[in-house]
């Protein structure tokens, strides 16, 4: 059985050829866990971008300040 999936790099068709997903367009070969991780990262980035679009300027400023504070406090450890 050969499962087809979308290539996370170029969007082409990736075919399951154990133990790899191999893209027929760009030739990217990923193990199942690597493939799933890349797909999840893309989904997370898309959700973050959609979230950012919905924020107002005040919310963006608060988020930026919070990220800076988290970074600053984390660098002290």
Residue pairs with C-beta under 8 A, 6 or more apart in sequence:
1 16
2 15
2 16
2 17
3 15
3 16
4 13
4 14
4 15
4 16
5 13
5 14
5 15
5 16
5 21
5 35
6 12
6 13
6 14
7 13
7 14
7 21
7 23
7 25
7 26
7 28
8 28
8 30
8 35
8 38
8 39
8 42
9 23
9 26
9 28
9 38
10 23
10 25
10 26
10 28
11 25
12 23
12 24
12 25
12 26
13 23
13 24
13 25
14 21
14 22
14 23
14 24
14 28
14 30
14 35
15 21
15 22
15 24
19 31
19 32
20 29
20 30
20 31
21 29
21 30
21 31
21 32
21 35
22 28
22 29
23 29
30 38
52 60
55 63
